[in-house]
Amino acid sequence: MTIVIPNEIIQATGKNEQLLQLELAIIMFRDYHISSAKAADFANLSLIEFRQEVAKRNICGLYRTCHAKLSTTHACKACTIGL
């Protein structure tokens, strides 16, 4: 499936295409629980780079196995070690 986002929409976000693609990958990872590997691939980043971007936003990097499942935006030390 291909999704086309009109240039006016991209411009309205104030982000370039690459950053918007990263933001969409993070949303899919955080809210729809796709794997970090799939999200990294979608964002055209290495897995390490994607995990670093996730950590910058204080999103739990290992949401599925995190012991602190109170919030999808919780970044516990156990999850961010080694990112």
C-alpha positions in Angstrom: 0.0 0.0 0.0 1.2 3.5 -0.8 0.0 6.5 1.1 0.5 9.9 -0.5 0.6 13.0 1.7 0.1 16.2 -0.3 2.9 18.7 -0.1 0.5 21.3 1.5 -0.1 18.9 4.4 3.6 18.2 4.8 4.3 21.9 4.8 1.6 22.6 7.3 3.3 20.3 9.8 6.4 22.4 9.7 8.5 19.2 9.3 10.5 17.9 6.3 9.6 14.6 4.8 12.3 12.7 6.6 11.2 14.0 10.0 7.6 13.5 9.3 8.3 9.9 8.3 10.2 9.4 11.6 7.3 10.9 13.6 4.9 8.5 11.8 7.2 5.5 12.6 7.3 6.5 16.3 3.5 6.8 16.4 3.1 3.4 14.9 5.7 2.0 17.3 4.2 3.7 20.4 0.5 3.5 19.7 0.1 0.5 17.4 2.9 -1.6 18.8 4.7 -2.4 15.6 8.2 -3.7 16.3 11.1 -1.2 16.6 12.8 -3.0 13.7 9.8 -2.4 11.4 9.4 1.2 12.6 13.2 1.8 12.0 12.8 0.4 8.5 9.8 2.6 7.8 11.8 5.6 9.0 14.9 4.6 6.9 17.0 4.4 10.1 19.1 1.7 11.6 17.6 0.0 14.6 20.1 1.8 16.9 19.3 5.2 15.4 15.6 4.6 15.8 16.0 3.5 19.4 18.0 6.7 20.1 15.1 8.8 18.6 12.6 6.9 20.8 14.7 7.5 23.9 15.0 11.2 23.1 11.2 11.4 23.3 11.1 9.5 26.6 9.1 6.7 25.1 9.7 3.3 26.6 12.0 1.5 24.1 10.8 -2.0 25.0 7.1 -1.3 25.5 6.0 -4.9 25.0 8.3 -6.2 27.8 8.5 -3.1 30.0 7.6 -3.8 33.6 6.1 -0.2 33.8 3.2 -0.6 31.4 1.3 2.2 33.1 1.9 4.6 30.2 3.2 4.2 26.7 5.3 7.3 27.3 7.0 6.0 30.4 10.8 5.6 30.0 12.1 3.4 32.7 15.8 3.1 33.3 15.6 -0.7 32.6 14.2 0.1 29.1 16.7 2.8 28.1 19.9 1.1 29.2 22.0 0.3 26.2 20.1 2.4 23.7 
